[in-house]
Amino acid sequence: MAMNEFDSGQRHDTMSQRVVQDMITKDALSELFNMVVTAVGEGYAVVEMKVDERMLNGFGLCHGGVIAALSDSAFGFACNSRNELTVASSIAIEFLNSAAKDDLLVATANEVSLKSRLGLYQVKVVNQKSEVVALMTGRSYKLEGRYVVQDDHQGGL
């Protein structure tokens, strides 16, 4: 499945899909790690990634930075899902279990709070056995008057 395709039956909406498709075309890191967005909606995103040998650290385990990148990508798709250009102001991640080569990691980002320009998101990363690998909290900041996807009445990046 290409990065811009969505599994049928998953939660998503048209604008959120357009935002993700636009973001993916410019996201070299998500492409490098073969991340796939499987669901997206307002304040919500699910991103999958299979761990390969390029992602392993010196102990043969998935590098924490790779897991953080997966979490950050899900966070980014979720907080931009309303087509209002939003950036991370901070993230904090806790690693609870390791991941190994050939593990399928699924990061689910959910909006916890959105007030004016500030958002709070939680991202849960699980493996194919539903074991929690990591939990991330992200804070977002909306750039007022800027949009991810342009249309007739909005400016873009």
Number of C-alpha atoms within 10 A of each C-alpha: 10 11 18 17 14 17 11 9 8 12 15 20 14 11 16 24 23 17 23 27 17 15 18 20 12 10 11 11 14 22 14 8 18 17 23 23 28 23 26 27 23 20 23 26 29 27 24 24 21 18 22 15 12 11 18 17 14 7 8 12 15 22 18 18 11 18 26 21 15 26 30 22 23 32 34 24 30 28 31 25 27 21 22 19 21 24 17 17 12 11 17 11 18 13 15 13 12 16 24 20 15 13 17 17 28 28 30 24 30 22 19 14 13 16 8 9 12 16 21 21 23 23 27 21 27 22 21 12 9 11 14 19 19 23 21 21 20 23 21 21 19 20 13 11 11 16 20 21 21 14 9 5 6 13 12 14 10
